[in-house]
Amino acid sequence: MYHPDLIRHPDGCPTLVLNADYTPLSYYPLSLWPWQTAVKAVFLERVDIVDTYERAVHSPNFSMKLPSVIALRQFVKPSAHPAFTRFNLFLRDSFACQYCGARHDLTFDHVVPRAQGGRTTWENVATACAPCNLRKGGRTPAQARMTLATRPVRPTSWALQENGRRFPPNYLHESWRDWLYWDVPLEA
């Protein structure tokens, strides 16, 4: 659904994909398709074009402006709970060490160490920077005299999307702004 090169190379005309209710399928990562995939979906009548780029593609007897925003014709119900992945864990914890707040050299920490029976679950894993993880070692936070900023919990997909909205991508095409609810003041 998303390819990192689309944000690094916006001249490739990525297409923002909205659900049938005209909300983005995903904020983080932003739901983007390559223009080729979007054009194919248009011809297969799976999406409606909401906005276009000035750039067009041509064939001998056809011309079409590239879609910049599309909406699915059928609603895709988001799952209630996201997959337990390193990226989603970091997103849940706002890309910050839960012990010191650092935003670099991040890894994950078992709050109750596996050697003490701790499991690899949402409720027992927190984002930690390497120095804090090393300092804590095979101990619990209490044993290491370290405090967690927030208790780890299993997030909902909605909560992760809300966190993701605080980390907008470096590139946002002008035609996408009406569909993305970043914390931007509205014009009067």
Residue frames as qw, qx, qy, qz and C-alpha x, y, z in Angstrom:
[[0.000, 0.886, 0.464, 0.000, 0.00, 0.00, 0.00],
 [0.109, -0.977, 0.146, 0.114, 2.94, 2.33, 0.60],
 [0.845, 0.218, -0.034, 0.486, 6.43, 2.58, -0.82],
 [0.440, -0.696, -0.072, 0.563, 9.03, 4.81, 0.94],
 [0.407, 0.011, 0.406, 0.818, 10.44, 6.00, -2.41],
 [0.065, 0.735, 0.565, 0.369, 7.11, 7.73, -3.10],
 [0.300, -0.926, -0.156, 0.167, 7.83, 10.31, -0.41],
 [0.547, -0.466, 0.306, 0.625, 11.55, 10.57, -1.22],
 [0.194, -0.021, 0.583, 0.788, 10.73, 11.16, -4.93],
 [0.334, 0.554, 0.530, -0.548, 7.47, 13.14, -5.04],
 [0.283, 0.491, -0.408, -0.716, 8.11, 14.00, -8.70],
 [0.023, -0.001, -0.975, -0.223, 6.96, 10.41, -9.30],
 [0.478, -0.185, -0.218, -0.831, 3.38, 11.65, -8.69],
 [0.095, -0.120, -0.949, 0.275, 2.27, 9.40, -5.82],
 [0.426, -0.422, -0.440, -0.668, -1.48, 9.10, -5.30],
 [0.246, -0.166, 0.650, -0.700, -3.10, 9.56, -1.90],
 [0.389, -0.227, -0.841, -0.300, -5.58, 6.73, -1.29],
 [0.400, -0.187, 0.364, -0.821, -8.75, 7.48, 0.64],
 [0.180, 0.208, 0.949, -0.152, -11.23, 4.94, 1.94],
 [0.011, -0.530, -0.706, -0.470, -14.81, 5.06, 0.65],
 [0.271, -0.840, -0.434, 0.182, -15.65, 7.47, 3.49],
 [0.351, 0.828, -0.044, 0.434, -12.98, 9.87, 2.16],
 [0.497, -0.801, 0.334, -0.007, -10.59, 9.40, 5.08],
 [0.306, 0.625, -0.716, -0.059, -7.03, 8.22, 4.44],
 [0.900, -0.072, -0.426, -0.061, -6.59, 4.45, 4.66],
 [0.775, -0.350, -0.224, 0.477, -3.57, 5.17, 6.82],
 [0.032, -0.995, 0.088, -0.040, -1.87, 8.28, 8.19],
 [0.078, -0.755, 0.650, -0.045, 1.38, 6.65, 9.19],
 [0.282, -0.166, 0.445, 0.833, 2.62, 5.42, 6.93],
 [0.415, 0.456, 0.034, -0.787, 0.57, 7.61, 4.64],
 [0.690, 0.297, 0.660, 0.008, -1.56, 5.53, 2.26],
 [0.245, 0.708, -0.348, -0.563, 0.06, 6.20, -1.11],
 [0.840, 0.243, 0.466, 0.133, 0.09, 4.28, -4.37],
 [0.303, -0.224, 0.496, 0.782, 2.34, 4.76, -7.38],
 [0.430, 0.409, -0.059, -0.802, 0.46, 6.60, -10.15],
 [0.337, 0.176, -0.824, -0.419, 0.55, 3.45, -12.31],
 [0.086, -0.238, -0.937, 0.242, -1.38, 1.47, -9.68],
 [0.229, 0.458, 0.395, -0.763, -3.88, 4.32, -9.29],
 [0.400, 0.359, -0.410, -0.737, -4.49, 4.55, -13.06],
 [0.272, 0.005, -0.944, -0.185, -5.01, 0.78, -13.24],
 [0.026, 0.354, 0.801, -0.482, -7.54, 0.98, -10.36],
 [0.329, 0.426, 0.046, -0.842, -9.37, 3.77, -12.22],
 [0.432, 0.246, -0.649, -0.576, -9.70, 1.61, -15.33],
 [0.276, -0.127, -0.951, 0.056, -10.84, -1.36, -13.25],
 [0.403, -0.561, -0.269, -0.671, -13.51, 0.95, -11.73],
 [0.648, -0.343, -0.594, 0.331, -12.34, 0.27, -8.18],
 [0.325, -0.435, -0.264, 0.797, -11.68, 3.94, -7.32],
 [0.222, 0.908, 0.330, 0.132, -12.97, 7.42, -8.08],
 [0.499, 0.243, -0.077, 0.828, -10.59, 10.26, -8.91],
 [0.266, -0.818, -0.404, 0.313, -10.90, 13.06, -6.37],
 [0.014, 0.931, -0.181, -0.316, -8.09, 15.34, -7.60],
 [0.869, 0.371, 0.115, 0.306, -5.38, 15.30, -10.27],
 [0.471, -0.466, 0.236, 0.711, -1.88, 16.54, -11.00],
 [0.366, 0.749, -0.161, -0.529, -1.22, 18.81, -13.97],
 [0.045, -0.412, 0.851, 0.323, 0.95, 16.02, -15.42],
 [0.834, 0.242, 0.117, -0.482, -0.79, 13.64, -17.81],
 [0.455, -0.178, 0.828, 0.275, -0.19, 10.28, -19.45],
 [0.550, 0.513, -0.187, -0.632, -0.94, 9.74, -23.11],
 [0.607, 0.073, 0.762, 0.215, -1.60, 6.89, -25.47],
 [0.175, 0.107, 0.593, 0.779, -2.26, 7.24, -29.22],
 [0.243, -0.495, -0.525, -0.648, -5.99, 7.86, -28.65],
 [0.571, -0.705, -0.421, -0.015, -6.26, 8.71, -24.94],
 [0.258, 0.451, -0.374, 0.768, -5.00, 11.33, -22.50],
 [0.626, -0.650, -0.425, -0.071, -5.49, 11.38, -18.74],
 [0.073, -0.753, 0.406, -0.513, -4.25, 13.65, -15.96],
 [0.488, 0.064, -0.810, 0.320, -2.51, 11.62, -13.25],
 [0.569, -0.697, -0.357, -0.251, -4.65, 11.16, -10.14],
 [0.159, 0.490, -0.548, 0.659, -3.23, 12.85, -7.03],
 [0.368, -0.086, 0.680, -0.628, -6.10, 11.73, -4.75],
 [0.495, -0.093, -0.727, -0.467, -8.38, 8.73, -5.22],
 [0.547, -0.211, 0.510, -0.629, -11.17, 7.21, -3.12],
 [0.042, 0.004, 0.995, 0.090, -11.98, 3.52, -2.97],
 [0.506, -0.204, -0.397, -0.738, -15.48, 2.64, -4.10],
 [0.784, -0.375, -0.483, -0.107, -15.81, -0.09, -1.47],
 [0.378, -0.799, 0.314, -0.348, -15.16, 0.66, 2.19],
 [0.676, 0.187, -0.650, 0.293, -12.22, -1.20, 3.73],
 [0.647, -0.730, -0.092, -0.200, -12.89, -1.81, 7.41],
 [0.199, 0.659, -0.626, 0.367, -9.73, -1.14, 9.42],
 [0.689, -0.182, -0.679, 0.176, -8.70, -3.87, 11.84],
 [0.505, -0.834, -0.158, -0.160, -9.35, -3.06, 15.49],
 [0.609, -0.697, 0.302, 0.227, -5.83, -3.87, 16.61],
 [0.442, 0.774, -0.435, -0.128, -2.60, -3.40, 14.64],
 [0.912, 0.134, -0.329, 0.203, 0.05, -6.04, 14.09],
 [0.611, -0.749, 0.168, 0.195, 2.70, -6.31, 16.79],
 [0.754, 0.466, -0.016, 0.462, 5.74, -5.01, 14.87],
 [0.540, -0.242, -0.147, 0.792, 8.81, -3.01, 15.82],
 [0.078, 0.302, 0.250, 0.917, 7.56, -0.03, 13.77],
 [0.443, -0.628, -0.448, -0.457, 4.10, -0.09, 15.41],
 [0.664, -0.509, -0.378, 0.396, 5.71, -0.37, 18.85],
 [0.386, -0.078, -0.017, 0.919, 7.87, 2.70, 18.15],
 [0.144, -0.440, -0.378, -0.802, 4.81, 4.53, 16.81],
 [0.563, -0.643, -0.513, -0.082, 2.78, 3.64, 19.92],
 [0.613, -0.553, -0.196, 0.529, 5.59, 5.06, 22.06],
 [0.185, 0.977, 0.060, -0.090, 5.96, 8.17, 19.82],
 [0.737, 0.501, -0.202, 0.408, 9.47, 7.18, 18.73],
 [0.106, -0.756, 0.408, -0.501, 10.87, 7.96, 22.19],
 [0.414, 0.093, -0.829, 0.365, 12.64, 5.96, 24.88],
 [0.565, -0.626, -0.407, -0.351, 10.11, 5.24, 27.62],
 [0.707, -0.432, -0.320, 0.459, 12.82, 5.64, 30.27],
 [0.394, -0.415, -0.009, 0.820, 14.65, 8.84, 29.32],
 [0.354, 0.811, 0.247, -0.395, 12.77, 10.30, 26.33],
 [0.201, -0.480, 0.591, 0.617, 15.68, 10.00, 23.86],
 [0.728, 0.551, 0.151, -0.379, 14.72, 9.75, 20.18],
 [0.445, 0.660, -0.590, -0.136, 17.86, 8.08, 18.85],
 [0.201, 0.336, -0.910, 0.133, 19.40, 4.61, 18.90],
 [0.694, -0.152, 0.257, -0.655, 15.98, 3.06, 19.68],
 [0.298, 0.077, -0.948, -0.075, 15.41, -0.59, 20.41],
 [0.672, -0.450, -0.236, -0.539, 12.81, -2.41, 22.47],
 [0.002, 0.344, -0.783, 0.518, 12.87, -3.61, 26.05],
 [0.580, -0.380, -0.706, -0.146, 11.02, -6.39, 27.83],
 [0.355, -0.685, 0.188, -0.608, 9.67, -4.65, 30.94],
 [0.801, -0.379, 0.442, -0.141, 9.61, -7.98, 32.79],
 [0.111, 0.578, -0.750, -0.301, 12.68, -9.69, 31.30],
 [0.822, 0.131, -0.444, -0.332, 12.16, -12.96, 29.47],
 [0.421, 0.231, -0.801, 0.357, 14.56, -14.59, 31.93],
 [0.167, 0.012, 0.658, -0.734, 12.02, -13.72, 34.65],
 [0.271, 0.413, 0.864, -0.096, 9.06, -15.06, 32.67],
 [0.256, 0.608, 0.052, -0.750, 8.22, -11.92, 30.71],
 [0.623, 0.404, 0.640, 0.199, 6.60, -12.43, 27.31],
 [0.168, -0.093, 0.375, 0.907, 6.94, -10.56, 24.04],
 [0.059, 0.696, 0.709, 0.094, 3.56, -8.82, 24.05],
 [0.056, 0.735, 0.169, 0.654, 2.23, -5.28, 23.67],
 [0.555, -0.790, -0.104, -0.238, 1.77, -5.14, 27.45],
 [0.801, -0.505, 0.129, 0.296, 5.37, -6.16, 28.27],
 [0.652, 0.151, 0.239, 0.704, 7.49, -4.43, 25.60],
 [0.011, -0.945, -0.148, 0.292, 8.43, -0.76, 25.54],
 [0.581, 0.710, -0.087, 0.388, 10.62, 1.42, 23.34],
 [0.603, -0.728, 0.104, 0.310, 14.02, 2.06, 24.91],
 [0.359, 0.838, -0.411, 0.002, 17.22, 3.67, 23.73],
 [0.820, 0.206, -0.489, 0.215, 20.24, 1.36, 23.71],
 [0.178, 0.406, -0.592, 0.673, 21.92, 3.02, 26.74],
 [0.583, -0.286, 0.316, -0.691, 18.77, 2.67, 28.89],
 [0.942, 0.043, -0.228, -0.243, 18.20, -0.89, 27.71],
 [0.641, 0.319, -0.576, 0.394, 21.81, -1.74, 28.60],
 [0.102, -0.398, 0.515, -0.753, 21.51, -0.01, 31.99],
 [0.769, -0.200, 0.136, -0.592, 18.28, -1.87, 32.82],
 [0.075, 0.349, -0.934, -0.019, 19.75, -5.20, 31.72],
 [0.436, -0.186, -0.857, -0.203, 17.88, -8.32, 32.84],
 [0.067, -0.248, -0.679, 0.687, 16.04, -6.55, 35.65],
 [0.032, 0.782, 0.613, 0.108, 12.58, -5.07, 36.01],
 [0.133, 0.735, 0.016, 0.664, 12.33, -1.27, 36.01],
 [0.595, -0.770, 0.018, -0.232, 11.83, -1.33, 39.79],
 [0.895, -0.274, 0.070, 0.346, 14.91, -3.50, 40.30],
 [0.600, 0.298, 0.122, 0.732, 16.94, -1.15, 38.06],
 [0.164, -0.646, -0.313, 0.677, 15.43, 1.93, 39.77],
 [0.039, -0.012, 0.476, 0.878, 14.14, 3.19, 36.42],
 [0.379, 0.465, 0.534, -0.596, 10.69, 4.61, 35.72],
 [0.299, 0.360, 0.728, 0.501, 8.61, 4.02, 32.59],
 [0.125, 0.038, -0.068, -0.989, 7.04, 7.18, 31.13],
 [0.712, 0.014, -0.049, -0.700, 3.90, 5.21, 30.23],
 [0.616, -0.110, 0.764, -0.155, 2.75, 1.71, 31.00],
 [0.121, 0.185, -0.774, -0.593, 2.81, -0.43, 27.83],
 [0.600, 0.309, 0.550, -0.493, -0.65, -1.33, 26.51],
 [0.413, 0.264, 0.763, 0.422, -2.07, -2.93, 23.39],
 [0.145, 0.350, -0.038, -0.925, -3.03, 0.00, 21.15],
 [0.607, 0.573, 0.520, -0.180, -6.02, 0.20, 18.88],
 [0.542, 0.347, 0.423, 0.637, -5.47, 0.93, 15.20],
 [0.005, 0.919, 0.276, 0.283, -7.19, 4.26, 15.79],
 [0.507, -0.821, 0.096, 0.242, -4.71, 5.19, 18.55],
 [0.657, -0.154, 0.405, 0.617, -1.76, 4.39, 16.28],
 [0.347, 0.634, 0.429, 0.542, -3.26, 6.48, 13.48],
 [0.219, -0.963, -0.140, -0.071, -3.70, 9.39, 15.91],
 [0.614, -0.593, 0.268, 0.448, -0.04, 9.06, 16.94],
 [0.614, 0.193, 0.484, 0.593, 0.95, 8.92, 13.27],
 [0.180, 0.885, 0.329, 0.276, -0.78, 12.23, 12.57],
 [0.373, -0.894, 0.110, 0.221, 1.84, 13.89, 14.81],
 [0.494, -0.410, 0.566, 0.518, 4.56, 12.76, 12.41],
 [0.651, 0.696, 0.144, -0.267, 3.53, 14.08, 8.98],
 [0.822, 0.169, 0.267, 0.474, 5.75, 13.09, 6.07],
 [0.342, -0.407, 0.168, 0.830, 8.32, 15.53, 4.73],
 [0.067, 0.029, -0.527, -0.847, 6.34, 15.94, 1.54],
 [0.316, 0.521, 0.718, -0.336, 2.62, 16.70, 1.25],
 [0.172, 0.288, 0.553, 0.763, 1.24, 17.59, -2.15],
 [0.212, 0.004, 0.128, -0.969, -1.09, 20.61, -2.09],
 [0.603, -0.124, -0.473, -0.631, -4.03, 18.50, -3.36],
 [0.562, -0.169, -0.791, 0.173, -3.71, 16.16, -0.34],
 [0.083, 0.141, -0.485, 0.859, -4.05, 18.82, 2.35],
 [0.561, -0.208, -0.048, -0.800, -7.87, 18.90, 2.36],
 [0.868, -0.109, -0.421, -0.239, -7.93, 15.16, 3.11],
 [0.658, 0.002, -0.564, 0.499, -5.27, 15.05, 5.80],
 [0.400, -0.855, -0.195, -0.267, -6.13, 16.43, 9.19],
 [0.608, 0.074, -0.370, 0.699, -2.68, 17.43, 10.41],
 [0.296, -0.748, -0.392, 0.446, -2.59, 20.02, 13.15],
 [0.300, 0.168, 0.274, 0.898, -2.68, 22.97, 10.77],
 [0.163, 0.464, 0.392, -0.778, -4.67, 26.14, 11.42],
 [0.381, 0.582, 0.679, 0.234, -7.63, 26.55, 9.10],
 [0.147, 0.088, 0.186, 0.968, -7.85, 29.65, 6.96],
 [0.212, 0.494, 0.553, -0.637, -10.79, 31.97, 7.74]]
